[in-house]
């Protein structure tokens, strides 16, 4: 799943924020988070794996902000 359009537009409209891209898969997200030296990660969440992955992401990059979104956001 990709980032919902409403979140993408919110980031575009915010001063000082830039959407660097989309990654699929936890390994790729971990790699790109370190490579790009990001301040925040937006996770499009499906299923129940994400809490464990969020812990991994925070362990590797303790200073980042993680925001989770779902496709059924109202």
CHARMM-style PDB file with segment names, atoms N, HN, CA, C and O in Angstrom:
ATOM      1  N   UNK     1       0.841  -1.178   0.000  1.00  0.00      PROA
ATOM      2  CA  UNK     1       0.000   0.000   0.000  1.00  0.00      PROA
ATOM      3  C   UNK     1       0.888   1.243   0.000  1.00  0.00      PROA
ATOM      4  O   UNK     1       1.929   1.273   0.657  1.00  0.00      PROA
ATOM      5  N   UNK     2       0.476   2.243  -0.725  1.00  0.00      PROA
ATOM      6  HN  UNK     2      -0.369   2.219  -1.259  1.00  0.00      PROA
ATOM      7  CA  UNK     2       1.226   3.492  -0.790  1.00  0.00      PROA
ATOM      8  C   UNK     2       0.592   4.505   0.168  1.00  0.00      PROA
ATOM      9  O   UNK     2      -0.494   4.275   0.700  1.00  0.00      PROA
ATOM     10  N   UNK     3       1.279   5.614   0.376  1.00  0.00      PROA
ATOM     11  HN  UNK     3       2.161   5.800  -0.057  1.00  0.00      PROA
ATOM     12  CA  UNK     3       0.762   6.655   1.257  1.00  0.00      PROA
ATOM     13  C   UNK     3      -0.522   7.216   0.648  1.00  0.00      PROA
ATOM     14  O   UNK     3      -0.543   7.553  -0.536  1.00  0.00      PROA
ATOM     15  N   UNK     4      -1.590   7.320   1.439  1.00  0.00      PROA
ATOM     16  HN  UNK     4      -1.573   7.046   2.401  1.00  0.00      PROA
ATOM     17  CA  UNK     4      -2.834   7.894   0.913  1.00  0.00      PROA
ATOM     18  C   UNK     4      -2.617   9.315   0.387  1.00  0.00      PROA
ATOM     19  O   UNK     4      -1.782  10.059   0.901  1.00  0.00      PROA
ATOM     20  N   UNK     5      -3.385   9.675  -0.647  1.00  0.00      PROA
ATOM     21  HN  UNK     5      -4.063   9.070  -1.064  1.00  0.00      PROA
ATOM     22  CA  UNK     5      -3.236  10.986  -1.280  1.00  0.00      PROA
ATOM     23  C   UNK     5      -3.407  12.149  -0.312  1.00  0.00      PROA
ATOM     24  O   UNK     5      -2.725  13.164  -0.446  1.00  0.00      PROA
ATOM     25  N   UNK     6      -4.303  12.021   0.658  1.00  0.00      PROA
ATOM     26  HN  UNK     6      -4.858  11.196   0.767  1.00  0.00      PROA
ATOM     27  CA  UNK     6      -4.534  13.108   1.601  1.00  0.00      PROA
ATOM     28  C   UNK     6      -3.274  13.392   2.424  1.00  0.00      PROA
ATOM     29  O   UNK     6      -2.980  14.553   2.711  1.00  0.00      PROA
ATOM     30  N   UNK     7      -2.538  12.370   2.800  1.00  0.00      PROA
ATOM     31  HN  UNK     7      -2.777  11.428   2.567  1.00  0.00      PROA
ATOM     32  CA  UNK     7      -1.292  12.555   3.564  1.00  0.00      PROA
ATOM     33  C   UNK     7      -0.215  13.144   2.663  1.00  0.00      PROA
ATOM     34  O   UNK     7       0.530  14.033   3.074  1.00  0.00      PROA
ATOM     35  N   UNK     8      -0.137  12.651   1.448  1.00  0.00      PROA
ATOM     36  HN  UNK     8      -0.743  11.928   1.114  1.00  0.00      PROA
ATOM     37  CA  UNK     8       0.842  13.173   0.472  1.00  0.00      PROA
ATOM     38  C   UNK     8       0.610  14.680   0.262  1.00  0.00      PROA
ATOM     39  O   UNK     8       1.566  15.455   0.256  1.00  0.00      PROA
ATOM     40  N   UNK     9      -0.645  15.092   0.093  1.00  0.00      PROA
ATOM     41  HN  UNK     9      -1.422  14.462   0.099  1.00  0.00      PROA
ATOM     42  CA  UNK     9      -0.966  16.504  -0.119  1.00  0.00      PROA
ATOM     43  C   UNK     9      -0.655  17.330   1.131  1.00  0.00      PROA
ATOM     44  O   UNK     9      -0.170  18.456   1.027  1.00  0.00      PROA
ATOM     45  N   UNK    10      -0.931  16.776   2.296  1.00  0.00      PROA
ATOM     46  HN  UNK    10      -1.325  15.861   2.380  1.00  0.00      PROA
ATOM     47  CA  UNK    10      -0.643  17.471   3.549  1.00  0.00      PROA
ATOM     48  C   UNK    10       0.861  17.764   3.655  1.00  0.00      PROA
ATOM     49  O   UNK    10       1.250  18.860   4.059  1.00  0.00      PROA
ATOM     50  N   UNK    11       1.686  16.813   3.302  1.00  0.00      PROA
ATOM     51  HN  UNK    11       1.370  15.923   2.974  1.00  0.00      PROA
ATOM     52  CA  UNK    11       3.134  16.999   3.361  1.00  0.00      PROA
ATOM     53  C   UNK    11       3.575  18.049   2.348  1.00  0.00      PROA
ATOM     54  O   UNK    11       4.400  18.906   2.664  1.00  0.00      PROA
ATOM     55  N   UNK    12       3.036  17.992   1.139  1.00  0.00      PROA
ATOM     56  HN  UNK    12       2.365  17.296   0.881  1.00  0.00      PROA
ATOM     57  CA  UNK    12       3.382  18.988   0.108  1.00  0.00      PROA
ATOM     58  C   UNK    12       3.032  20.410   0.546  1.00  0.00      PROA
ATOM     59  O   UNK    12       3.762  21.348   0.225  1.00  0.00      PROA
ATOM     60  N   UNK    13       1.935  20.584   1.270  1.00  0.00      PROA
ATOM     61  HN  UNK    13       1.342  19.822   1.531  1.00  0.00      PROA
ATOM     62  CA  UNK    13       1.471  21.911   1.673  1.00  0.00      PROA
ATOM     63  C   UNK    13       2.196  22.464   2.891  1.00  0.00      PROA
ATOM     64  O   UNK    13       2.029  23.639   3.219  1.00  0.00      PROA
ATOM     65  N   UNK    14       2.980  21.665   3.553  1.00  0.00      PROA
ATOM     66  HN  UNK    14       3.116  20.711   3.286  1.00  0.00      PROA
ATOM     67  CA  UNK    14       3.633  22.053   4.800  1.00  0.00      PROA
ATOM     68  C   UNK    14       5.017  22.641   4.508  1.00  0.00      PROA
ATOM     69  O   UNK    14       5.834  22.006   3.840  1.00  0.00      PROA
ATOM     70  N   UNK    15       5.278  23.845   5.004  1.00  0.00      PROA
ATOM     71  HN  UNK    15       4.614  24.361   5.546  1.00  0.00      PROA
ATOM     72  CA  UNK    15       6.608  24.442   4.860  1.00  0.00      PROA
ATOM     73  C   UNK    15       7.630  23.609   5.618  1.00  0.00      PROA
ATOM     74  O   UNK    15       7.367  23.162   6.735  1.00  0.00      PROA
ATOM     75  N   UNK    16       8.763  23.407   5.033  1.00  0.00      PROA
ATOM     76  HN  UNK    16       8.977  23.770   4.126  1.00  0.00      PROA
ATOM     77  CA  UNK    16       9.841  22.685   5.695  1.00  0.00      PROA
ATOM     78  C   UNK    16       9.722  21.170   5.646  1.00  0.00      PROA
ATOM     79  O   UNK    16      10.536  20.470   6.248  1.00  0.00      PROA
ATOM     80  N   UNK    17       8.718  20.650   4.936  1.00  0.00      PROA
ATOM     81  HN  UNK    17       8.057  21.218   4.447  1.00  0.00      PROA
ATOM     82  CA  UNK    17       8.563  19.196   4.804  1.00  0.00      PROA
ATOM     83  C   UNK    17       8.701  18.803   3.335  1.00  0.00      PROA
ATOM     84  O   UNK    17       8.294  19.536   2.433  1.00  0.00      PROA
ATOM     85  N   UNK    18       9.278  17.643   3.127  1.00  0.00      PROA
ATOM     86  HN  UNK    18       9.608  17.048   3.859  1.00  0.00      PROA
ATOM     87  CA  UNK    18       9.460  17.136   1.773  1.00  0.00      PROA
ATOM     88  C   UNK    18       9.248  15.632   1.783  1.00  0.00      PROA
ATOM     89  O   UNK    18       9.774  14.931   2.648  1.00  0.00      PROA
ATOM     90  N   UNK    19       8.491  15.143   0.837  1.00  0.00      PROA
ATOM     91  HN  UNK    19       8.065  15.712   0.134  1.00  0.00      PROA
ATOM     92  CA  UNK    19       8.295  13.711   0.684  1.00  0.00      PROA
ATOM     93  C   UNK    19       9.421  13.192  -0.189  1.00  0.00      PROA
ATOM     94  O   UNK    19       9.530  13.563  -1.357  1.00  0.00      PROA
ATOM     95  N   UNK    20      10.264  12.328   0.379  1.00  0.00      PROA
ATOM     96  HN  UNK    20      10.175  12.027   1.329  1.00  0.00      PROA
ATOM     97  CA  UNK    20      11.428  11.848  -0.354  1.00  0.00      PROA
ATOM     98  C   UNK    20      11.126  10.669  -1.260  1.00  0.00      PROA
ATOM     99  O   UNK    20      11.838  10.456  -2.242  1.00  0.00      PROA
ATOM    100  N   UNK    21      10.092   9.899  -0.959  1.00  0.00      PROA
ATOM    101  HN  UNK    21       9.513  10.073  -0.162  1.00  0.00      PROA
ATOM    102  CA  UNK    21       9.768   8.765  -1.811  1.00  0.00      PROA
ATOM    103  C   UNK    21       8.990   7.713  -1.060  1.00  0.00      PROA
ATOM    104  O   UNK    21       8.599   7.893   0.093  1.00  0.00      PROA
ATOM    105  N   UNK    22       8.779   6.617  -1.745  1.00  0.00      PROA
ATOM    106  HN  UNK    22       9.096   6.471  -2.682  1.00  0.00      PROA
ATOM    107  CA  UNK    22       8.057   5.482  -1.184  1.00  0.00      PROA
ATOM    108  C   UNK    22       8.961   4.266  -1.166  1.00  0.00      PROA
ATOM    109  O   UNK    22       9.744   4.060  -2.093  1.00  0.00      PROA
ATOM    110  N   UNK    23       8.865   3.467  -0.134  1.00  0.00      PROA
ATOM    111  HN  UNK    23       8.229   3.633   0.620  1.00  0.00      PROA
ATOM    112  CA  UNK    23       9.608   2.215  -0.020  1.00  0.00      PROA
ATOM    113  C   UNK    23       8.628   1.104   0.312  1.00  0.00      PROA
ATOM    114  O   UNK    23       7.681   1.302   1.073  1.00  0.00      PROA
ATOM    115  N   UNK    24       8.859  -0.038  -0.251  1.00  0.00      PROA
ATOM    116  HN  UNK    24       9.628  -0.199  -0.868  1.00  0.00      PROA
ATOM    117  CA  UNK    24       8.066  -1.210   0.090  1.00  0.00      PROA
ATOM    118  C   UNK    24       8.966  -2.229   0.773  1.00  0.00      PROA
ATOM    119  O   UNK    24      10.044  -2.549   0.273  1.00  0.00      PROA
ATOM    120  N   UNK    25       8.525  -2.730   1.903  1.00  0.00      PROA
ATOM    121  HN  UNK    25       7.649  -2.470   2.309  1.00  0.00      PROA
ATOM    122  CA  UNK    25       9.292  -3.747   2.623  1.00  0.00      PROA
ATOM    123  C   UNK    25      10.118  -3.160   3.744  1.00  0.00      PROA
ATOM    124  O   UNK    25      10.718  -2.094   3.607  1.00  0.00      PROA
ATOM    125  N   UNK    26      10.138  -3.875   4.856  1.00  0.00      PROA
ATOM    126  HN  UNK    26       9.650  -4.741   4.967  1.00  0.00      PROA
ATOM    127  CA  UNK    26      10.800  -3.358   6.048  1.00  0.00      PROA
ATOM    128  C   UNK    26      12.304  -3.168   5.874  1.00  0.00      PROA
ATOM    129  O   UNK    26      12.856  -2.197   6.391  1.00  0.00      PROA
ATOM    130  N   UNK    27      12.975  -4.057   5.171  1.00  0.00      PROA
ATOM    131  HN  UNK    27      12.526  -4.846   4.751  1.00  0.00      PROA
ATOM    132  CA  UNK    27      14.427  -3.914   4.979  1.00  0.00      PROA
ATOM    133  C   UNK    27      14.723  -2.653   4.184  1.00  0.00      PROA
ATOM    134  O   UNK    27      15.625  -1.891   4.534  1.00  0.00      PROA
ATOM    135  N   UNK    28      13.966  -2.430   3.114  1.00  0.00      PROA
ATOM    136  HN  UNK    28      13.233  -3.048   2.829  1.00  0.00      PROA
ATOM    137  CA  UNK    28      14.178  -1.244   2.278  1.00  0.00      PROA
ATOM    138  C   UNK    28      13.889   0.033   3.071  1.00  0.00      PROA
ATOM    139  O   UNK    28      14.615   1.020   2.942  1.00  0.00      PROA
ATOM    140  N   UNK    29      12.844   0.018   3.880  1.00  0.00      PROA
ATOM    141  HN  UNK    29      12.255  -0.783   3.985  1.00  0.00      PROA
ATOM    142  CA  UNK    29      12.521   1.192   4.692  1.00  0.00      PROA
ATOM    143  C   UNK    29      13.659   1.487   5.667  1.00  0.00      PROA
ATOM    144  O   UNK    29      14.060   2.642   5.813  1.00  0.00      PROA
ATOM    145  N   UNK    30      14.180   0.469   6.329  1.00  0.00      PROA
ATOM    146  HN  UNK    30      13.855  -0.469   6.210  1.00  0.00      PROA
ATOM    147  CA  UNK    30      15.309   0.664   7.250  1.00  0.00      PROA
ATOM    148  C   UNK    30      16.524   1.225   6.531  1.00  0.00      PROA
ATOM    149  O   UNK    30      17.174   2.138   7.040  1.00  0.00      PROA
ATOM    150  N   UNK    31      16.843   0.696   5.359  1.00  0.00      PROA
ATOM    151  HN  UNK    31      16.316  -0.047   4.945  1.00  0.00      PROA
ATOM    152  CA  UNK    31      17.997   1.167   4.588  1.00  0.00      PROA
ATOM    153  C   UNK    31      17.831   2.625   4.157  1.00  0.00      PROA
ATOM    154  O   UNK    31      18.731   3.444   4.340  1.00  0.00      PROA
ATOM    155  N   UNK    32      16.678   2.935   3.586  1.00  0.00      PROA
ATOM    156  HN  UNK    32      15.946   2.270   3.437  1.00  0.00      PROA
ATOM    157  CA  UNK    32      16.450   4.279   3.061  1.00  0.00      PROA
ATOM    158  C   UNK    32      16.323   5.322   4.163  1.00  0.00      PROA
ATOM    159  O   UNK    32      16.701   6.476   3.962  1.00  0.00      PROA
ATOM    160  N   UNK    33      15.799   4.939   5.317  1.00  0.00      PROA
ATOM    161  HN  UNK    33      15.492   4.002   5.480  1.00  0.00      PROA
ATOM    162  CA  UNK    33      15.711   5.858   6.447  1.00  0.00      PROA
ATOM    163  C   UNK    33      17.102   6.309   6.864  1.00  0.00      PROA
ATOM    164  O   UNK    33      17.315   7.491   7.133  1.00  0.00      PROA
ATOM    165  N   UNK    34      18.036   5.395   6.921  1.00  0.00      PROA
ATOM    166  HN  UNK    34      17.863   4.434   6.702  1.00  0.00      PROA
ATOM    167  CA  UNK    34      19.410   5.744   7.275  1.00  0.00      PROA
ATOM    168  C   UNK    34      20.120   6.502   6.173  1.00  0.00      PROA
ATOM    169  O   UNK    34      20.847   7.460   6.439  1.00  0.00      PROA
ATOM    170  N   UNK    35      19.913   6.078   4.937  1.00  0.00      PROA
ATOM    171  HN  UNK    35      19.322   5.300   4.721  1.00  0.00      PROA
ATOM    172  CA  UNK    35      20.588   6.715   3.810  1.00  0.00      PROA
ATOM    173  C   UNK    35      20.146   8.168   3.641  1.00  0.00      PROA
ATOM    174  O   UNK    35      20.974   9.051   3.415  1.00  0.00      PROA
ATOM    175  N   UNK    36      18.849   8.410   3.752  1.00  0.00      PROA
ATOM    176  HN  UNK    36      18.177   7.693   3.935  1.00  0.00      PROA
ATOM    177  CA  UNK    36      18.306   9.751   3.528  1.00  0.00      PROA
ATOM    178  C   UNK    36      18.393  10.642   4.761  1.00  0.00      PROA
ATOM    179  O   UNK    36      18.165  11.849   4.671  1.00  0.00      PROA
ATOM    180  N   UNK    37      18.721  10.058   5.914  1.00  0.00      PROA
ATOM    181  HN  UNK    37      18.906   9.078   5.987  1.00  0.00      PROA
ATOM    182  CA  UNK    37      18.805  10.808   7.171  1.00  0.00      PROA
ATOM    183  C   UNK    37      17.531  11.622   7.415  1.00  0.00      PROA
ATOM    184  O   UNK    37      17.581  12.840   7.585  1.00  0.00      PROA
ATOM    185  N   UNK    38      16.410  10.938   7.427  1.00  0.00      PROA
ATOM    186  HN  UNK    38      16.370   9.949   7.289  1.00  0.00      PROA
ATOM    187  CA  UNK    38      15.109  11.589   7.572  1.00  0.00      PROA
ATOM    188  C   UNK    38      14.794  11.903   9.026  1.00  0.00      PROA
ATOM    189  O   UNK    38      15.379  11.325   9.942  1.00  0.00      PROA
ATOM    190  N   UNK    39      13.872  12.818   9.220  1.00  0.00      PROA
ATOM    191  HN  UNK    39      13.397  13.288   8.476  1.00  0.00      PROA
ATOM    192  CA  UNK    39      13.390  13.167  10.554  1.00  0.00      PROA
ATOM    193  C   UNK    39      12.124  12.403  10.911  1.00  0.00      PROA
ATOM    194  O   UNK    39      11.828  12.209  12.090  1.00  0.00      PROA
ATOM    195  N   UNK    40      11.366  11.962   9.888  1.00  0.00      PROA
ATOM    196  HN  UNK    40      11.607  12.120   8.931  1.00  0.00      PROA
ATOM    197  CA  UNK    40      10.094  11.283  10.120  1.00  0.00      PROA
ATOM    198  C   UNK    40       9.859  10.232   9.042  1.00  0.00      PROA
ATOM    199  O   UNK    40      10.342  10.347   7.916  1.00  0.00      PROA
ATOM    200  N   UNK    41       9.109   9.213   9.419  1.00  0.00      PROA
ATOM    201  HN  UNK    41       8.717   9.120  10.334  1.00  0.00      PROA
ATOM    202  CA  UNK    41       8.705   8.157   8.500  1.00  0.00      PROA
ATOM    203  C   UNK    41       7.190   8.012   8.608  1.00  0.00      PROA
ATOM    204  O   UNK    41       6.640   7.923   9.705  1.00  0.00      PROA
ATOM    205  N   UNK    42       6.524   7.990   7.452  1.00  0.00      PROA
ATOM    206  HN  UNK    42       6.971   8.063   6.561  1.00  0.00      PROA
ATOM    207  CA  UNK    42       5.084   7.758   7.420  1.00  0.00      PROA
ATOM    208  C   UNK    42       4.884   6.334   6.935  1.00  0.00      PROA
ATOM    209  O   UNK    42       5.270   5.992   5.817  1.00  0.00      PROA
ATOM    210  N   UNK    43       4.279   5.500   7.778  1.00  0.00      PROA
ATOM    211  HN  UNK    43       3.965   5.777   8.686  1.00  0.00      PROA
ATOM    212  CA  UNK    43       4.040   4.103   7.421  1.00  0.00      PROA
ATOM    213  C   UNK    43       2.579   3.910   7.051  1.00  0.00      PROA
ATOM    214  O   UNK    43       1.680   4.217   7.834  1.00  0.00      PROA
ATOM    215  N   UNK    44       2.357   3.403   5.864  1.00  0.00      PROA
ATOM    216  HN  UNK    44       3.087   3.153   5.228  1.00  0.00      PROA
ATOM    217  CA  UNK    44       1.012   3.012   5.457  1.00  0.00      PROA
ATOM    218  C   UNK    44       0.817   1.608   6.008  1.00  0.00      PROA
ATOM    219  O   UNK    44       1.427   0.656   5.520  1.00  0.00      PROA
ATOM    220  N   UNK    45      -0.025   1.477   7.015  1.00  0.00      PROA
ATOM    221  HN  UNK    45      -0.520   2.250   7.411  1.00  0.00      PROA
ATOM    222  CA  UNK    45      -0.122   0.240   7.778  1.00  0.00      PROA
ATOM    223  C   UNK    45      -1.208  -0.685   7.269  1.00  0.00      PROA
ATOM    224  O   UNK    45      -2.337  -0.275   6.999  1.00  0.00      PROA
ATOM    225  N   UNK    46      -0.831  -1.941   7.147  1.00  0.00      PROA
ATOM    226  HN  UNK    46       0.086  -2.274   7.366  1.00  0.00      PROA
ATOM    227  CA  UNK    46      -1.757  -3.024   6.832  1.00  0.00      PROA
ATOM    228  C   UNK    46      -1.398  -4.198   7.724  1.00  0.00      PROA
ATOM    229  O   UNK    46      -0.218  -4.473   7.942  1.00  0.00      PROA
ATOM    230  N   UNK    47      -2.387  -4.883   8.234  1.00  0.00      PROA
ATOM    231  HN  UNK    47      -3.345  -4.660   8.056  1.00  0.00      PROA
ATOM    232  CA  UNK    47      -2.107  -6.069   9.036  1.00  0.00      PROA
ATOM    233  C   UNK    47      -1.601  -5.729  10.420  1.00  0.00      PROA
ATOM    234  O   UNK    47      -1.781  -4.610  10.900  1.00  0.00      PROA
ATOM    235  N   UNK    48      -0.963  -6.705  11.065  1.00  0.00      PROA
ATOM    236  HN  UNK    48      -0.817  -7.614  10.675  1.00  0.00      PROA
ATOM    237  CA  UNK    48      -0.542  -6.528  12.453  1.00  0.00      PROA
ATOM    238  C   UNK    48       0.966  -6.569  12.644  1.00  0.00      PROA
ATOM    239  O   UNK    48       1.419  -6.580  13.789  1.00  0.00      PROA
ATOM    240  N   UNK    49       1.775  -6.592  11.576  1.00  0.00      PROA
ATOM    241  HN  UNK    49       1.407  -6.582  10.646  1.00  0.00      PROA
ATOM    242  CA  UNK    49       3.236  -6.655  11.697  1.00  0.00      PROA
ATOM    243  C   UNK    49       3.848  -5.333  12.151  1.00  0.00      PROA
ATOM    244  O   UNK    49       4.932  -5.324  12.733  1.00  0.00      PROA
ATOM    245  N   UNK    50       3.179  -4.235  11.896  1.00  0.00      PROA
ATOM    246  HN  UNK    50       2.298  -4.243  11.423  1.00  0.00      PROA
ATOM    247  CA  UNK    50       3.778  -2.929  12.053  1.00  0.00      PROA
ATOM    248  C   UNK    50       4.284  -2.613  13.453  1.00  0.00      PROA
ATOM    249  O   UNK    50       5.359  -2.022  13.565  1.00  0.00      PROA
ATOM    250  N   UNK    51       3.578  -2.969  14.539  1.00  0.00      PROA
ATOM    251  HN  UNK    51       2.705  -3.449  14.448  1.00  0.00      PROA
ATOM    252  CA  UNK    51       4.151  -2.631  15.848  1.00  0.00      PROA
ATOM    253  C   UNK    51       5.560  -3.189  16.049  1.00  0.00      PROA
ATOM    254  O   UNK    51       6.415  -2.507  16.613  1.00  0.00      PROA
ATOM    255  N   UNK    52       5.812  -4.409  15.599  1.00  0.00      PROA
ATOM    256  HN  UNK    52       5.117  -4.963  15.141  1.00  0.00      PROA
ATOM    257  CA  UNK    52       7.153  -4.973  15.698  1.00  0.00      PROA
ATOM    258  C   UNK    52       8.141  -4.236  14.823  1.00  0.00      PROA
ATOM    259  O   UNK    52       9.287  -4.025  15.220  1.00  0.00      PROA
ATOM    260  N   UNK    53       7.713  -3.843  13.641  1.00  0.00      PROA
ATOM    261  HN  UNK    53       6.782  -4.015  13.318  1.00  0.00      PROA
ATOM    262  CA  UNK    53       8.594  -3.105  12.740  1.00  0.00      PROA
ATOM    263  C   UNK    53       8.882  -1.717  13.283  1.00  0.00      PROA
ATOM    264  O   UNK    53      10.008  -1.233  13.168  1.00  0.00      PROA
ATOM    265  N   UNK    54       7.892  -1.071  13.868  1.00  0.00      PROA
ATOM    266  HN  UNK    54       6.977  -1.464  13.961  1.00  0.00      PROA
ATOM    267  CA  UNK    54       8.115   0.251  14.469  1.00  0.00      PROA
ATOM    268  C   UNK    54       9.183   0.179  15.553  1.00  0.00      PROA
ATOM    269  O   UNK    54      10.013   1.080  15.673  1.00  0.00      PROA
ATOM    270  N   UNK    55       9.162  -0.876  16.330  1.00  0.00      PROA
ATOM    271  HN  UNK    55       8.488  -1.608  16.233  1.00  0.00      PROA
ATOM    272  CA  UNK    55      10.193  -1.064  17.361  1.00  0.00      PROA
ATOM    273  C   UNK    55      11.569  -1.202  16.737  1.00  0.00      PROA
ATOM    274  O   UNK    55      12.535  -0.627  17.238  1.00  0.00      PROA
ATOM    275  N   UNK    56      11.671  -1.953  15.653  1.00  0.00      PROA
ATOM    276  HN  UNK    56      10.886  -2.420  15.246  1.00  0.00      PROA
ATOM    277  CA  UNK    56      12.950  -2.102  14.946  1.00  0.00      PROA
ATOM    278  C   UNK    56      13.430  -0.759  14.408  1.00  0.00      PROA
ATOM    279  O   UNK    56      14.603  -0.407  14.532  1.00  0.00      PROA
ATOM    280  N   UNK    57      12.505  -0.020  13.810  1.00  0.00      PROA
ATOM    281  HN  UNK    57      11.552  -0.306  13.709  1.00  0.00      PROA
ATOM    282  CA  UNK    57      12.842   1.275  13.225  1.00  0.00      PROA
ATOM    283  C   UNK    57      13.323   2.246  14.296  1.00  0.00      PROA
ATOM    284  O   UNK    57      14.313   2.950  14.102  1.00  0.00      PROA
ATOM    285  N   UNK    58      12.617   2.282  15.432  1.00  0.00      PROA
ATOM    286  HN  UNK    58      11.812   1.710  15.590  1.00  0.00      PROA
ATOM    287  CA  UNK    58      13.027   3.167  16.527  1.00  0.00      PROA
ATOM    288  C   UNK    58      14.328   2.725  17.182  1.00  0.00      PROA
ATOM    289  O   UNK    58      15.099   3.559  17.657  1.00  0.00      PROA
ATOM    290  N   UNK    59      14.578   1.423  17.211  1.00  0.00      PROA
ATOM    291  HN  UNK    59      13.952   0.745  16.826  1.00  0.00      PROA
ATOM    292  CA  UNK    59      15.842   0.930  17.762  1.00  0.00      PROA
ATOM    293  C   UNK    59      17.003   1.400  16.894  1.00  0.00      PROA
ATOM    294  O   UNK    59      18.037   1.832  17.404  1.00  0.00      PROA
ATOM    295  N   UNK    60      16.823   1.311  15.568  1.00  0.00      PROA
ATOM    296  HN  UNK    60      15.983   0.960  15.153  1.00  0.00      PROA
ATOM    297  CA  UNK    60      17.884   1.718  14.644  1.00  0.00      PROA
ATOM    298  C   UNK    60      18.036   3.237  14.569  1.00  0.00      PROA
ATOM    299  O   UNK    60      19.147   3.748  14.423  1.00  0.00      PROA
ATOM    300  N   UNK    61      16.908   3.961  14.670  1.00  0.00      PROA
ATOM    301  HN  UNK    61      16.006   3.546  14.789  1.00  0.00      PROA
ATOM    302  CA  UNK    61      16.907   5.420  14.524  1.00  0.00      PROA
ATOM    303  C   UNK    61      16.055   6.031  15.636  1.00  0.00      PROA
ATOM    304  O   UNK    61      14.913   6.418  15.386  1.00  0.00      PROA
ATOM    305  N   UNK    62      16.582   6.124  16.851  1.00  0.00      PROA
ATOM    306  HN  UNK    62      17.509   5.809  17.053  1.00  0.00      PROA
ATOM    307  CA  UNK    62      15.767   6.522  18.006  1.00  0.00      PROA
ATOM    308  C   UNK    62      15.229   7.950  17.968  1.00  0.00      PROA
ATOM    309  O   UNK    62      14.329   8.279  18.741  1.00  0.00      PROA
ATOM    310  N   UNK    63      15.748   8.796  17.104  1.00  0.00      PROA
ATOM    311  HN  UNK    63      16.479   8.529  16.476  1.00  0.00      PROA
ATOM    312  CA  UNK    63      15.318  10.195  17.084  1.00  0.00      PROA
ATOM    313  C   UNK    63      14.263  10.501  16.021  1.00  0.00      PROA
ATOM    314  O   UNK    63      13.845  11.652  15.894  1.00  0.00      PROA
ATOM    315  N   UNK    64      13.820   9.493  15.250  1.00  0.00      PROA
ATOM    316  HN  UNK    64      14.160   8.559  15.353  1.00  0.00      PROA
ATOM    317  CA  UNK    64      12.836   9.791  14.215  1.00  0.00      PROA
ATOM    318  C   UNK    64      11.414   9.752  14.762  1.00  0.00      PROA
ATOM    319  O   UNK    64      11.139   9.143  15.796  1.00  0.00      PROA
ATOM    320  N   UNK    65      10.530  10.414  14.044  1.00  0.00      PROA
ATOM    321  HN  UNK    65      10.754  10.909  13.205  1.00  0.00      PROA
ATOM    322  CA  UNK    65       9.108  10.395  14.335  1.00  0.00      PROA
ATOM    323  C   UNK    65       8.471   9.398  13.371  1.00  0.00      PROA
ATOM    324  O   UNK    65       8.760   9.416  12.174  1.00  0.00      PROA
ATOM    325  N   UNK    66       7.602   8.528  13.890  1.00  0.00      PROA
ATOM    326  HN  UNK    66       7.367   8.513  14.862  1.00  0.00      PROA
ATOM    327  CA  UNK    66       6.900   7.561  13.038  1.00  0.00      PROA
ATOM    328  C   UNK    66       5.415   7.887  13.076  1.00  0.00      PROA
ATOM    329  O   UNK    66       4.807   7.984  14.142  1.00  0.00      PROA
ATOM    330  N   UNK    67       4.845   8.054  11.887  1.00  0.00      PROA
ATOM    331  HN  UNK    67       5.339   7.975  11.021  1.00  0.00      PROA
ATOM    332  CA  UNK    67       3.408   8.296  11.773  1.00  0.00      PROA
ATOM    333  C   UNK    67       2.806   7.150  10.980  1.00  0.00      PROA
ATOM    334  O   UNK    67       3.271   6.847   9.881  1.00  0.00      PROA
ATOM    335  N   UNK    68       1.787   6.512  11.516  1.00  0.00      PROA
ATOM    336  HN  UNK    68       1.409   6.758  12.409  1.00  0.00      PROA
ATOM    337  CA  UNK    68       1.118   5.421  10.831  1.00  0.00      PROA
ATOM    338  C   UNK    68      -0.211   5.869  10.257  1.00  0.00      PROA
ATOM    339  O   UNK    68      -0.987   6.542  10.934  1.00  0.00      PROA
ATOM    340  N   UNK    69      -0.479   5.499   9.013  1.00  0.00      PROA
ATOM    341  HN  UNK    69       0.151   4.952   8.463  1.00  0.00      PROA
ATOM    342  CA  UNK    69      -1.758   5.824   8.362  1.00  0.00      PROA
ATOM    343  C   UNK    69      -2.325   4.543   7.767  1.00  0.00      PROA
ATOM    344  O   UNK    69      -1.597   3.597   7.467  1.00  0.00      PROA
ATOM    345  N   UNK    70      -3.640   4.541   7.607  1.00  0.00      PROA
ATOM    346  HN  UNK    70      -4.231   5.310   7.852  1.00  0.00      PROA
ATOM    347  CA  UNK    70      -4.303   3.395   6.969  1.00  0.00      PROA
ATOM    348  C   UNK    70      -5.104   3.902   5.779  1.00  0.00      PROA
ATOM    349  O   UNK    70      -5.430   5.086   5.696  1.00  0.00      PROA
ATOM    350  N   UNK    71      -5.414   3.003   4.867  1.00  0.00      PROA
ATOM    351  HN  UNK    71      -5.149   2.041   4.934  1.00  0.00      PROA
ATOM    352  CA  UNK    71      -6.149   3.389   3.670  1.00  0.00      PROA
ATOM    353  C   UNK    71      -7.591   3.741   3.979  1.00  0.00      PROA
ATOM    354  O   UNK    71      -8.263   4.366   3.159  1.00  0.00      PROA
ATOM    355  N   UNK    72      -8.077   3.352   5.148  1.00  0.00      PROA
ATOM    356  HN  UNK    72      -7.530   2.845   5.814  1.00  0.00      PROA
ATOM    357  CA  UNK    72      -9.463   3.657   5.492  1.00  0.00      PROA
ATOM    358  C   UNK    72      -9.584   4.880   6.408  1.00  0.00      PROA
ATOM    359  O   UNK    72     -10.546   5.002   7.166  1.00  0.00      PROA
ATOM    360  N   UNK    73      -8.600   5.783   6.330  1.00  0.00      PROA
ATOM    361  HN  UNK    73      -7.819   5.683   5.714  1.00  0.00      PROA
ATOM    362  CA  UNK    73      -8.641   7.005   7.131  1.00  0.00      PROA
ATOM    363  C   UNK    73      -9.879   7.812   6.750  1.00  0.00      PROA
ATOM    364  O   UNK    73     -10.180   7.975   5.567  1.00  0.00      PROA
ATOM    365  N   UNK    74     -10.582   8.309   7.741  1.00  0.00      PROA
ATOM    366  HN  UNK    74     -10.337   8.176   8.701  1.00  0.00      PROA
ATOM    367  CA  UNK    74     -11.779   9.110   7.455  1.00  0.00      PROA
ATOM    368  C   UNK    74     -11.483  10.584   7.617  1.00  0.00      PROA
ATOM    369  OT1 UNK    74     -12.367  11.417   7.419  1.00  0.00      PROA
TER     370      UNK     74
END
